[in-house]
Amino acid sequence: MLTSAVLKSYLSEMPRGHIFDLSYAQFAGVFSPGEPDAAARAKLRAFAEECDCDFVNNQSEGRFELKRR
């Protein structure tokens, strides 16, 4: 099960430029209630910033891309 602690660990260990694909289902499990909730996306945005990542909402594929800066 993906938790915020596990996700933070993954992101911190990724090399710069690497992308982690976070499916909408995983997103909902970590940042309830998930997509399309604006508050959940804001939490993800803050989390990504804290982990030195940019994120893109890839709606056509139902996932977020978290790219390490």
PQR file of N, CA, C, O and H, with PARSE charges and radii, in Angstrom:
ATOM      1  N   MET A   1       0.845  -1.185   0.000 -0.4000 1.5000
ATOM      2  CA  MET A   1       0.000   0.000   0.000 -0.0000 2.0000
ATOM      3  C   MET A   1       0.885   1.241   0.000  0.5500 1.7000
ATOM      4  O   MET A   1       1.857   1.334   0.750 -0.5500 1.4000
ATOM      5  N   LEU A   2       0.531   2.175  -0.842 -0.4000 1.5000
ATOM      6  CA  LEU A   2       1.295   3.417  -0.928 -0.0000 2.0000
ATOM      7  C   LEU A   2       0.800   4.398   0.132  0.5500 1.7000
ATOM      8  O   LEU A   2      -0.388   4.712   0.204 -0.5500 1.4000
ATOM      9  H   LEU A   2      -0.259   2.100  -1.451  0.4000 1.0000
ATOM     10  N   THR A   3       1.728   4.870   0.944 -0.4000 1.5000
ATOM     11  CA  THR A   3       1.428   5.895   1.943 -0.0000 2.0000
ATOM     12  C   THR A   3       2.239   7.138   1.610  0.5500 1.7000
ATOM     13  O   THR A   3       3.122   7.094   0.752 -0.5500 1.4000
ATOM     14  H   THR A   3       2.693   4.615   0.886  0.4000 1.0000
ATOM     15  N   SER A   4       1.949   8.239   2.278 -0.4000 1.5000
ATOM     16  CA  SER A   4       2.729   9.453   2.015 -0.0000 2.0000
ATOM     17  C   SER A   4       4.191   9.255   2.405  0.5500 1.7000
ATOM     18  O   SER A   4       5.078   9.802   1.750 -0.5500 1.4000
ATOM     19  H   SER A   4       1.233   8.275   2.974  0.4000 1.0000
ATOM     20  N   ALA A   5       4.460   8.484   3.462 -0.4000 1.5000
ATOM     21  CA  ALA A   5       5.845   8.220   3.873 -0.0000 2.0000
ATOM     22  C   ALA A   5       6.584   7.400   2.822  0.5500 1.7000
ATOM     23  O   ALA A   5       7.741   7.687   2.511 -0.5500 1.4000
ATOM     24  H   ALA A   5       3.740   8.039   3.994  0.4000 1.0000
ATOM     25  N   VAL A   6       5.928   6.388   2.275 -0.4000 1.5000
ATOM     26  CA  VAL A   6       6.541   5.560   1.237 -0.0000 2.0000
ATOM     27  C   VAL A   6       6.779   6.390  -0.022  0.5500 1.7000
ATOM     28  O   VAL A   6       7.841   6.308  -0.639 -0.5500 1.4000
ATOM     29  H   VAL A   6       4.989   6.156   2.527  0.4000 1.0000
ATOM     30  N   LEU A   7       5.780   7.190  -0.395 -0.4000 1.5000
ATOM     31  CA  LEU A   7       5.920   8.039  -1.572 -0.0000 2.0000
ATOM     32  C   LEU A   7       7.071   9.026  -1.398  0.5500 1.7000
ATOM     33  O   LEU A   7       7.856   9.237  -2.323 -0.5500 1.4000
ATOM     34  H   LEU A   7       4.917   7.257   0.106  0.4000 1.0000
ATOM     35  N   LYS A   8       7.171   9.626  -0.225 -0.4000 1.5000
ATOM     36  CA  LYS A   8       8.262  10.564   0.040 -0.0000 2.0000
ATOM     37  C   LYS A   8       9.612   9.862  -0.069  0.5500 1.7000
ATOM     38  O   LYS A   8      10.572  10.436  -0.583 -0.5500 1.4000
ATOM     39  H   LYS A   8       6.533   9.455   0.526  0.4000 1.0000
ATOM     40  N   SER A   9       9.686   8.635   0.407 -0.4000 1.5000
ATOM     41  CA  SER A   9      10.923   7.862   0.315 -0.0000 2.0000
ATOM     42  C   SER A   9      11.282   7.595  -1.140  0.5500 1.7000
ATOM     43  O   SER A   9      12.434   7.773  -1.535 -0.5500 1.4000
ATOM     44  H   SER A   9       8.906   8.169   0.825  0.4000 1.0000
ATOM     45  N   TYR A  10      10.298   7.166  -1.948 -0.4000 1.5000
ATOM     46  CA  TYR A  10      10.542   6.933  -3.376 -0.0000 2.0000
ATOM     47  C   TYR A  10      11.069   8.192  -4.040  0.5500 1.7000
ATOM     48  O   TYR A  10      12.074   8.162  -4.750 -0.5500 1.4000
ATOM     49  H   TYR A  10       9.362   7.021  -1.626  0.4000 1.0000
ATOM     50  N   LEU A  11      10.378   9.299  -3.802 -0.4000 1.5000
ATOM     51  CA  LEU A  11      10.737  10.550  -4.473 -0.0000 2.0000
ATOM     52  C   LEU A  11      12.122  11.035  -4.050  0.5500 1.7000
ATOM     53  O   LEU A  11      12.880  11.545  -4.875 -0.5500 1.4000
ATOM     54  H   LEU A  11       9.562   9.323  -3.226  0.4000 1.0000
ATOM     55  N   SER A  12      12.452  10.879  -2.780 -0.4000 1.5000
ATOM     56  CA  SER A  12      13.749  11.365  -2.303 -0.0000 2.0000
ATOM     57  C   SER A  12      14.906  10.535  -2.858  0.5500 1.7000
ATOM     58  O   SER A  12      16.028  11.028  -2.969 -0.5500 1.4000
ATOM     59  H   SER A  12      11.837  10.465  -2.110  0.4000 1.0000
ATOM     60  N   GLU A  13      14.635   9.284  -3.205 -0.4000 1.5000
ATOM     61  CA  GLU A  13      15.677   8.405  -3.731 -0.0000 2.0000
ATOM     62  C   GLU A  13      15.814   8.477  -5.250  0.5500 1.7000
ATOM     63  O   GLU A  13      16.779   7.954  -5.806 -0.5500 1.4000
ATOM     64  H   GLU A  13      13.724   8.883  -3.115  0.4000 1.0000
ATOM     65  N   MET A  14      14.868   9.113  -5.920 -0.4000 1.5000
ATOM     66  CA  MET A  14      14.929   9.210  -7.381 -0.0000 2.0000
ATOM     67  C   MET A  14      16.025  10.171  -7.819  0.5500 1.7000
ATOM     68  O   MET A  14      16.247  11.195  -7.173 -0.5500 1.4000
ATOM     69  H   MET A  14      14.084   9.538  -5.467  0.4000 1.0000
ATOM     70  N   PRO A  15      16.707   9.851  -8.903 -0.5600 1.5000
ATOM     71  CA  PRO A  15      17.677  10.811  -9.433  0.2800 2.0000
ATOM     72  C   PRO A  15      16.957  12.010 -10.060  0.5500 1.7000
ATOM     73  O   PRO A  15      15.795  11.911 -10.457 -0.5500 1.4000
ATOM     74  N   ARG A  16      17.648  13.116 -10.141 -0.4000 1.5000
ATOM     75  CA  ARG A  16      17.084  14.316 -10.751 -0.0000 2.0000
ATOM     76  C   ARG A  16      16.641  14.012 -12.181  0.5500 1.7000
ATOM     77  O   ARG A  16      17.347  13.339 -12.932 -0.5500 1.4000
ATOM     78  H   ARG A  16      18.591  13.196  -9.819  0.4000 1.0000
ATOM     79  N   GLY A  17      15.465  14.517 -12.543 -0.4000 1.5000
ATOM     80  CA  GLY A  17      14.931  14.310 -13.874 -0.0000 2.0000
ATOM     81  C   GLY A  17      14.070  13.070 -14.018  0.5500 1.7000
ATOM     82  O   GLY A  17      13.365  12.919 -15.016 -0.5500 1.4000
ATOM     83  H   GLY A  17      14.892  15.064 -11.933  0.4000 1.0000
ATOM     84  N   HIS A  18      14.117  12.172 -13.027 -0.4000 1.5000
ATOM     85  CA  HIS A  18      13.315  10.950 -13.085 -0.0000 2.0000
ATOM     86  C   HIS A  18      11.848  11.282 -12.803  0.5500 1.7000
ATOM     87  O   HIS A  18      11.550  12.221 -12.065 -0.5500 1.4000
ATOM     88  H   HIS A  18      14.690  12.295 -12.217  0.4000 1.0000
ATOM     89  N   ILE A  19      10.938  10.511 -13.393 -0.4000 1.5000
ATOM     90  CA  ILE A  19       9.499  10.743 -13.233 -0.0000 2.0000
ATOM     91  C   ILE A  19       8.862   9.557 -12.526  0.5500 1.7000
ATOM     92  O   ILE A  19       9.096   8.406 -12.895 -0.5500 1.4000
ATOM     93  H   ILE A  19      11.179   9.749 -13.993  0.4000 1.0000
ATOM     94  N   PHE A  20       8.055   9.844 -11.505 -0.4000 1.5000
ATOM     95  CA  PHE A  20       7.246   8.841 -10.820 -0.0000 2.0000
ATOM     96  C   PHE A  20       5.809   9.030 -11.276  0.5500 1.7000
ATOM     97  O   PHE A  20       5.255  10.122 -11.149 -0.5500 1.4000
ATOM     98  H   PHE A  20       7.865  10.779 -11.206  0.4000 1.0000
ATOM     99  N   ASP A  21       5.202   7.977 -11.806 -0.4000 1.5000
ATOM    100  CA  ASP A  21       3.809   8.027 -12.230 -0.0000 2.0000
ATOM    101  C   ASP A  21       2.912   7.652 -11.058  0.5500 1.7000
ATOM    102  O   ASP A  21       3.004   6.551 -10.516 -0.5500 1.4000
ATOM    103  H   ASP A  21       5.652   7.090 -11.909  0.4000 1.0000
ATOM    104  N   LEU A  22       2.047   8.579 -10.678 -0.4000 1.5000
ATOM    105  CA  LEU A  22       1.107   8.378  -9.574 -0.0000 2.0000
ATOM    106  C   LEU A  22      -0.291   8.281 -10.174  0.5500 1.7000
ATOM    107  O   LEU A  22      -0.854   9.285 -10.610 -0.5500 1.4000
ATOM    108  H   LEU A  22       1.972   9.474 -11.118  0.4000 1.0000
ATOM    109  N   SER A  23      -0.851   7.073 -10.196 -0.4000 1.5000
ATOM    110  CA  SER A  23      -2.180   6.894 -10.783 -0.0000 2.0000
ATOM    111  C   SER A  23      -3.220   7.625  -9.934  0.5500 1.7000
ATOM    112  O   SER A  23      -2.995   7.919  -8.760 -0.5500 1.4000
ATOM    113  H   SER A  23      -0.394   6.257  -9.841  0.4000 1.0000
ATOM    114  N   TYR A  24      -4.343   7.906 -10.547 -0.4000 1.5000
ATOM    115  CA  TYR A  24      -5.426   8.555  -9.799 -0.0000 2.0000
ATOM    116  C   TYR A  24      -5.871   7.689  -8.614  0.5500 1.7000
ATOM    117  O   TYR A  24      -6.233   8.224  -7.567 -0.5500 1.4000
ATOM    118  H   TYR A  24      -4.527   7.667 -11.500  0.4000 1.0000
ATOM    119  N   ALA A  25      -5.848   6.368  -8.764 -0.4000 1.5000
ATOM    120  CA  ALA A  25      -6.228   5.479  -7.659 -0.0000 2.0000
ATOM    121  C   ALA A  25      -5.237   5.607  -6.502  0.5500 1.7000
ATOM    122  O   ALA A  25      -5.642   5.672  -5.341 -0.5500 1.4000
ATOM    123  H   ALA A  25      -5.553   5.933  -9.615  0.4000 1.0000
ATOM    124  N   GLN A  26      -3.935   5.642  -6.818 -0.4000 1.5000
ATOM    125  CA  GLN A  26      -2.919   5.819  -5.773 -0.0000 2.0000
ATOM    126  C   GLN A  26      -3.066   7.194  -5.132  0.5500 1.7000
ATOM    127  O   GLN A  26      -2.970   7.335  -3.912 -0.5500 1.4000
ATOM    128  H   GLN A  26      -3.607   5.589  -7.761  0.4000 1.0000
ATOM    129  N   PHE A  27      -3.299   8.197  -5.956 -0.4000 1.5000
ATOM    130  CA  PHE A  27      -3.488   9.563  -5.476 -0.0000 2.0000
ATOM    131  C   PHE A  27      -4.632   9.615  -4.467  0.5500 1.7000
ATOM    132  O   PHE A  27      -4.494  10.230  -3.409 -0.5500 1.4000
ATOM    133  H   PHE A  27      -3.377   8.082  -6.946  0.4000 1.0000
ATOM    134  N   ALA A  28      -5.752   8.983  -4.780 -0.4000 1.5000
ATOM    135  CA  ALA A  28      -6.909   8.974  -3.880 -0.0000 2.0000
ATOM    136  C   ALA A  28      -6.582   8.280  -2.567  0.5500 1.7000
ATOM    137  O   ALA A  28      -7.092   8.670  -1.517 -0.5500 1.4000
ATOM    138  H   ALA A  28      -5.864   8.484  -5.639  0.4000 1.0000
ATOM    139  N   GLY A  29      -5.733   7.252  -2.614 -0.4000 1.5000
ATOM    140  CA  GLY A  29      -5.352   6.553  -1.393 -0.0000 2.0000
ATOM    141  C   GLY A  29      -4.481   7.378  -0.469  0.5500 1.7000
ATOM    142  O   GLY A  29      -4.522   7.206   0.749 -0.5500 1.4000
ATOM    143  H   GLY A  29      -5.319   6.936  -3.468  0.4000 1.0000
ATOM    144  N   VAL A  30      -3.690   8.275  -1.045 -0.4000 1.5000
ATOM    145  CA  VAL A  30      -2.759   9.087  -0.246 -0.0000 2.0000
ATOM    146  C   VAL A  30      -3.347  10.466   0.053  0.5500 1.7000
ATOM    147  O   VAL A  30      -3.167  10.993   1.151 -0.5500 1.4000
ATOM    148  H   VAL A  30      -3.657   8.415  -2.035  0.4000 1.0000
ATOM    149  N   PHE A  31      -4.045  11.047  -0.918 -0.4000 1.5000
ATOM    150  CA  PHE A  31      -4.593  12.400  -0.791 -0.0000 2.0000
ATOM    151  C   PHE A  31      -6.109  12.346  -1.019  0.5500 1.7000
ATOM    152  O   PHE A  31      -6.617  12.758  -2.062 -0.5500 1.4000
ATOM    153  H   PHE A  31      -4.191  10.619  -1.810  0.4000 1.0000
ATOM    154  N   SER A  32      -6.801  11.830  -0.021 -0.4000 1.5000
ATOM    155  CA  SER A  32      -8.252  11.656  -0.107 -0.0000 2.0000
ATOM    156  C   SER A  32      -8.957  13.010  -0.249  0.5500 1.7000
ATOM    157  O   SER A  32      -8.511  13.979   0.366 -0.5500 1.4000
ATOM    158  H   SER A  32      -6.389  11.495   0.826  0.4000 1.0000
ATOM    159  N   PRO A  33     -10.008  13.116  -1.011 -0.5600 1.5000
ATOM    160  CA  PRO A  33     -10.737  12.061  -1.705  0.2800 2.0000
ATOM    161  C   PRO A  33     -10.219  11.770  -3.114  0.5500 1.7000
ATOM    162  O   PRO A  33     -10.792  10.935  -3.814 -0.5500 1.4000
ATOM    163  N   GLY A  34      -9.157  12.432  -3.539 -0.4000 1.5000
ATOM    164  CA  GLY A  34      -8.581  12.169  -4.860 -0.0000 2.0000
ATOM    165  C   GLY A  34      -9.112  13.093  -5.928  0.5500 1.7000
ATOM    166  O   GLY A  34      -9.721  14.123  -5.640 -0.5500 1.4000
ATOM    167  H   GLY A  34      -8.691  13.110  -2.971  0.4000 1.0000
ATOM    168  N   GLU A  35      -8.875  12.713  -7.152 -0.4000 1.5000
ATOM    169  CA  GLU A  35      -9.269  13.503  -8.309 -0.0000 2.0000
ATOM    170  C   GLU A  35     -10.784  13.402  -8.491  0.5500 1.7000
ATOM    171  O   GLU A  35     -11.309  12.291  -8.429 -0.5500 1.4000
ATOM    172  H   GLU A  35      -8.380  11.877  -7.386  0.4000 1.0000
ATOM    173  N   PRO A  36     -11.502  14.477  -8.708 -0.5600 1.5000
ATOM    174  CA  PRO A  36     -11.099  15.809  -9.145  0.2800 2.0000
ATOM    175  C   PRO A  36     -11.090  16.859  -8.035  0.5500 1.7000
ATOM    176  O   PRO A  36     -11.323  18.033  -8.320 -0.5500 1.4000
ATOM    177  N   ASP A  37     -10.834  16.488  -6.799 -0.4000 1.5000
ATOM    178  CA  ASP A  37     -10.903  17.419  -5.678 -0.0000 2.0000
ATOM    179  C   ASP A  37      -9.739  18.416  -5.688  0.5500 1.7000
ATOM    180  O   ASP A  37      -8.574  18.020  -5.651 -0.5500 1.4000
ATOM    181  H   ASP A  37     -10.645  15.534  -6.567  0.4000 1.0000
ATOM    182  N   ALA A  38     -10.064  19.702  -5.738 -0.4000 1.5000
ATOM    183  CA  ALA A  38      -9.047  20.756  -5.808 -0.0000 2.0000
ATOM    184  C   ALA A  38      -8.185  20.789  -4.546  0.5500 1.7000
ATOM    185  O   ALA A  38      -6.984  21.044  -4.627 -0.5500 1.4000
ATOM    186  H   ALA A  38     -11.011  20.023  -5.768  0.4000 1.0000
ATOM    187  N   ALA A  39      -8.777  20.537  -3.396 -0.4000 1.5000
ATOM    188  CA  ALA A  39      -8.007  20.548  -2.143 -0.0000 2.0000
ATOM    189  C   ALA A  39      -6.993  19.400  -2.116  0.5500 1.7000
ATOM    190  O   ALA A  39      -5.877  19.563  -1.623 -0.5500 1.4000
ATOM    191  H   ALA A  39      -9.753  20.329  -3.330  0.4000 1.0000
ATOM    192  N   ALA A  40      -7.387  18.245  -2.645 -0.4000 1.5000
ATOM    193  CA  ALA A  40      -6.459  17.107  -2.707 -0.0000 2.0000
ATOM    194  C   ALA A  40      -5.303  17.424  -3.650  0.5500 1.7000
ATOM    195  O   ALA A  40      -4.155  17.092  -3.358 -0.5500 1.4000
ATOM    196  H   ALA A  40      -8.294  18.113  -3.045  0.4000 1.0000
ATOM    197  N   ARG A  41      -5.601  18.069  -4.785 -0.4000 1.5000
ATOM    198  CA  ARG A  41      -4.524  18.468  -5.706 -0.0000 2.0000
ATOM    199  C   ARG A  41      -3.605  19.488  -5.057  0.5500 1.7000
ATOM    200  O   ARG A  41      -2.395  19.450  -5.278 -0.5500 1.4000
ATOM    201  H   ARG A  41      -6.534  18.339  -5.022  0.4000 1.0000
ATOM    202  N   ALA A  42      -4.152  20.400  -4.262 -0.4000 1.5000
ATOM    203  CA  ALA A  42      -3.323  21.396  -3.562 -0.0000 2.0000
ATOM    204  C   ALA A  42      -2.396  20.699  -2.565  0.5500 1.7000
ATOM    205  O   ALA A  42      -1.240  21.091  -2.409 -0.5500 1.4000
ATOM    206  H   ALA A  42      -5.135  20.431  -4.083  0.4000 1.0000
ATOM    207  N   LYS A  43      -2.904  19.668  -1.893 -0.4000 1.5000
ATOM    208  CA  LYS A  43      -2.054  18.899  -0.971 -0.0000 2.0000
ATOM    209  C   LYS A  43      -0.926  18.206  -1.737  0.5500 1.7000
ATOM    210  O   LYS A  43       0.217  18.173  -1.279 -0.5500 1.4000
ATOM    211  H   LYS A  43      -3.844  19.349  -2.019  0.4000 1.0000
ATOM    212  N   LEU A  44      -1.256  17.655  -2.901 -0.4000 1.5000
ATOM    213  CA  LEU A  44      -0.226  17.016  -3.727 -0.0000 2.0000
ATOM    214  C   LEU A  44       0.794  18.040  -4.206  0.5500 1.7000
ATOM    215  O   LEU A  44       1.995  17.768  -4.208 -0.5500 1.4000
ATOM    216  H   LEU A  44      -2.184  17.681  -3.273  0.4000 1.0000
ATOM    217  N   ARG A  45       0.326  19.203  -4.608 -0.4000 1.5000
ATOM    218  CA  ARG A  45       1.242  20.261  -5.074 -0.0000 2.0000
ATOM    219  C   ARG A  45       2.228  20.635  -3.951  0.5500 1.7000
ATOM    220  O   ARG A  45       3.429  20.750  -4.193 -0.5500 1.4000
ATOM    221  H   ARG A  45      -0.649  19.424  -4.606  0.4000 1.0000
ATOM    222  N   ALA A  46       1.725  20.820  -2.744 -0.4000 1.5000
ATOM    223  CA  ALA A  46       2.589  21.161  -1.605 -0.0000 2.0000
ATOM    224  C   ALA A  46       3.547  20.008  -1.285  0.5500 1.7000
ATOM    225  O   ALA A  46       4.719  20.234  -0.983 -0.5500 1.4000
ATOM    226  H   ALA A  46       0.749  20.726  -2.546  0.4000 1.0000
ATOM    227  N   PHE A  47       3.046  18.789  -1.352 -0.4000 1.5000
ATOM    228  CA  PHE A  47       3.871  17.609  -1.094 -0.0000 2.0000
ATOM    229  C   PHE A  47       4.987  17.501  -2.129  0.5500 1.7000
ATOM    230  O   PHE A  47       6.141  17.244  -1.785 -0.5500 1.4000
ATOM    231  H   PHE A  47       2.094  18.606  -1.597  0.4000 1.0000
ATOM    232  N   ALA A  48       4.636  17.699  -3.391 -0.4000 1.5000
ATOM    233  CA  ALA A  48       5.633  17.638  -4.466 -0.0000 2.0000
ATOM    234  C   ALA A  48       6.705  18.708  -4.260  0.5500 1.7000
ATOM    235  O   ALA A  48       7.894  18.444  -4.437 -0.5500 1.4000
ATOM    236  H   ALA A  48       3.699  17.909  -3.670  0.4000 1.0000
ATOM    237  N   GLU A  49       6.286  19.896  -3.894 -0.4000 1.5000
ATOM    238  CA  GLU A  49       7.234  20.990  -3.639 -0.0000 2.0000
ATOM    239  C   GLU A  49       8.183  20.605  -2.501  0.5500 1.7000
ATOM    240  O   GLU A  49       9.391  20.831  -2.587 -0.5500 1.4000
ATOM    241  H   GLU A  49       5.319  20.111  -3.750  0.4000 1.0000
ATOM    242  N   GLU A  50       7.636  20.035  -1.455 -0.4000 1.5000
ATOM    243  CA  GLU A  50       8.432  19.602  -0.300 -0.0000 2.0000
ATOM    244  C   GLU A  50       9.457  18.534  -0.703  0.5500 1.7000
ATOM    245  O   GLU A  50      10.542  18.457  -0.127 -0.5500 1.4000
ATOM    246  H   GLU A  50       6.655  19.852  -1.386  0.4000 1.0000
ATOM    247  N   CYS A  51       9.104  17.721  -1.691 -0.4000 1.5000
ATOM    248  CA  CYS A  51       9.980  16.642  -2.162 -0.0000 2.0000
ATOM    249  C   CYS A  51      10.848  17.074  -3.346  0.5500 1.7000
ATOM    250  O   CYS A  51      11.495  16.238  -3.978 -0.5500 1.4000
ATOM    251  H   CYS A  51       8.222  17.784  -2.159  0.4000 1.0000
ATOM    252  N   ASP A  52      10.866  18.370  -3.647 -0.4000 1.5000
ATOM    253  CA  ASP A  52      11.659  18.926  -4.743 -0.0000 2.0000
ATOM    254  C   ASP A  52      11.260  18.320  -6.091  0.5500 1.7000
ATOM    255  O   ASP A  52      12.103  17.937  -6.901 -0.5500 1.4000
ATOM    256  H   ASP A  52      10.341  19.049  -3.133  0.4000 1.0000
ATOM    257  N   CYS A  53       9.933  18.249  -6.299 -0.4000 1.5000
ATOM    258  CA  CYS A  53       9.398  17.702  -7.545 -0.0000 2.0000
ATOM    259  C   CYS A  53       8.401  18.679  -8.171  0.5500 1.7000
ATOM    260  O   CYS A  53       7.746  19.459  -7.479 -0.5500 1.4000
ATOM    261  H   CYS A  53       9.248  18.560  -5.641  0.4000 1.0000
ATOM    262  N   ASP A  54       8.309  18.613  -9.483 -0.4000 1.5000
ATOM    263  CA  ASP A  54       7.248  19.272 -10.233 -0.0000 2.0000
ATOM    264  C   ASP A  54       6.196  18.207 -10.496  0.5500 1.7000
ATOM    265  O   ASP A  54       6.495  17.013 -10.493 -0.5500 1.4000
ATOM    266  H   ASP A  54       8.842  17.980 -10.045  0.4000 1.0000
ATOM    267  N   PHE A  55       4.952  18.647 -10.725 -0.4000 1.5000
ATOM    268  CA  PHE A  55       3.968  17.642 -11.092 -0.0000 2.0000
ATOM    269  C   PHE A  55       3.090  18.124 -12.225  0.5500 1.7000
ATOM    270  O   PHE A  55       2.807  19.313 -12.372 -0.5500 1.4000
ATOM    271  H   PHE A  55       4.708  19.617 -10.728  0.4000 1.0000
ATOM    272  N   VAL A  56       2.671  17.155 -13.020 -0.4000 1.5000
ATOM    273  CA  VAL A  56       1.800  17.399 -14.164 -0.0000 2.0000
ATOM    274  C   VAL A  56       0.602  16.471 -14.014  0.5500 1.7000
ATOM    275  O   VAL A  56       0.756  15.285 -13.722 -0.5500 1.4000
ATOM    276  H   VAL A  56       2.902  16.190 -12.901  0.4000 1.0000
ATOM    277  N   ASN A  57      -0.593  17.022 -14.216 -0.4000 1.5000
ATOM    278  CA  ASN A  57      -1.806  16.227 -14.188 -0.0000 2.0000
ATOM    279  C   ASN A  57      -2.068  15.726 -15.605  0.5500 1.7000
ATOM    280  O   ASN A  57      -2.499  16.490 -16.468 -0.5500 1.4000
ATOM    281  H   ASN A  57      -0.718  17.986 -14.453  0.4000 1.0000
ATOM    282  N   ASN A  58      -1.813  14.458 -15.839 -0.4000 1.5000
ATOM    283  CA  ASN A  58      -2.019  13.849 -17.149 -0.0000 2.0000
ATOM    284  C   ASN A  58      -3.417  13.223 -17.158  0.5500 1.7000
ATOM    285  O   ASN A  58      -3.574  12.020 -16.948 -0.5500 1.4000
ATOM    286  H   ASN A  58      -1.463  13.837 -15.137  0.4000 1.0000
ATOM    287  N   GLN A  59      -4.424  14.057 -17.404 -0.4000 1.5000
ATOM    288  CA  GLN A  59      -5.812  13.612 -17.327 -0.0000 2.0000
ATOM    289  C   GLN A  59      -6.134  12.516 -18.340  0.5500 1.7000
ATOM    290  O   GLN A  59      -6.892  11.596 -18.033 -0.5500 1.4000
ATOM    291  H   GLN A  59      -4.297  15.034 -17.575  0.4000 1.0000
ATOM    292  N   SER A  60      -5.570  12.604 -19.534 -0.4000 1.5000
ATOM    293  CA  SER A  60      -5.886  11.618 -20.571 -0.0000 2.0000
ATOM    294  C   SER A  60      -5.443  10.207 -20.177  0.5500 1.7000
ATOM    295  O   SER A  60      -6.000   9.221 -20.659 -0.5500 1.4000
ATOM    296  H   SER A  60      -4.954  13.351 -19.783  0.4000 1.0000
ATOM    297  N   GLU A  61      -4.430  10.114 -19.291 -0.4000 1.5000
ATOM    298  CA  GLU A  61      -3.942   8.805 -18.847 -0.0000 2.0000
ATOM    299  C   GLU A  61      -4.313   8.500 -17.401  0.5500 1.7000
ATOM    300  O   GLU A  61      -3.963   7.440 -16.882 -0.5500 1.4000
ATOM    301  H   GLU A  61      -3.978  10.915 -18.900  0.4000 1.0000
ATOM    302  N   GLY A  62      -5.019   9.421 -16.746 -0.4000 1.5000
ATOM    303  CA  GLY A  62      -5.473   9.183 -15.376 -0.0000 2.0000
ATOM    304  C   GLY A  62      -4.360   9.064 -14.368  0.5500 1.7000
ATOM    305  O   GLY A  62      -4.373   8.186 -13.505 -0.5500 1.4000
ATOM    306  H   GLY A  62      -5.303  10.283 -17.167  0.4000 1.0000
ATOM    307  N   ARG A  63      -3.374   9.974 -14.485 -0.4000 1.5000
ATOM    308  CA  ARG A  63      -2.241   9.912 -13.554 -0.0000 2.0000
ATOM    309  C   ARG A  63      -1.579  11.274 -13.421  0.5500 1.7000
ATOM    310  O   ARG A  63      -1.769  12.171 -14.243 -0.5500 1.4000
ATOM    311  H   ARG A  63      -3.363  10.688 -15.186  0.4000 1.0000
ATOM    312  N   PHE A  64      -0.800  11.397 -12.365 -0.4000 1.5000
ATOM    313  CA  PHE A  64       0.064  12.547 -12.160 -0.0000 2.0000
ATOM    314  C   PHE A  64       1.494  12.101 -12.425  0.5500 1.7000
ATOM    315  O   PHE A  64       1.859  10.964 -12.128 -0.5500 1.4000
ATOM    316  H   PHE A  64      -0.645  10.669 -11.697  0.4000 1.0000
ATOM    317  N   GLU A  65       2.299  12.988 -12.979 -0.4000 1.5000
ATOM    318  CA  GLU A  65       3.711  12.725 -13.160 -0.0000 2.0000
ATOM    319  C   GLU A  65       4.462  13.614 -12.178  0.5500 1.7000
ATOM    320  O   GLU A  65       4.339  14.838 -12.219 -0.5500 1.4000
ATOM    321  H   GLU A  65       2.003  13.912 -13.221  0.4000 1.0000
ATOM    322  N   LEU A  66       5.230  13.001 -11.305 -0.4000 1.5000
ATOM    323  CA  LEU A  66       6.042  13.726 -10.334 -0.0000 2.0000
ATOM    324  C   LEU A  66       7.489  13.635 -10.787  0.5500 1.7000
ATOM    325  O   LEU A  66       8.101  12.568 -10.755 -0.5500 1.4000
ATOM    326  H   LEU A  66       5.330  12.007 -11.272  0.4000 1.0000
ATOM    327  N   LYS A  67       8.020  14.769 -11.209 -0.4000 1.5000
ATOM    328  CA  LYS A  67       9.383  14.797 -11.770 -0.0000 2.0000
ATOM    329  C   LYS A  67      10.338  15.464 -10.791  0.5500 1.7000
ATOM    330  O   LYS A  67      10.129  16.597 -10.358 -0.5500 1.4000
ATOM    331  H   LYS A  67       7.523  15.636 -11.235  0.4000 1.0000
ATOM    332  N   ARG A  68      11.386  14.731 -10.457 -0.4000 1.5000
ATOM    333  CA  ARG A  68      12.390  15.247  -9.507 -0.0000 2.0000
ATOM    334  C   ARG A  68      13.192  16.355 -10.158  0.5500 1.7000
ATOM    335  O   ARG A  68      13.708  16.187 -11.262 -0.5500 1.4000
ATOM    336  H   ARG A  68      11.556  13.811 -10.809  0.4000 1.0000
ATOM    337  N   ARG A  69      13.301  17.498  -9.474 -0.4000 1.5000
ATOM    338  CA  ARG A  69      14.069  18.639  -9.991 -0.0000 2.0000
ATOM    339  C   ARG A  69      15.547  18.426  -9.807  0.5500 1.7000
ATOM    340  O   ARG A  69      16.346  19.284 -10.183 -0.5500 1.4000
ATOM    341  H   ARG A  69      12.882  17.635  -8.577  0.4000 1.0000
TER
END
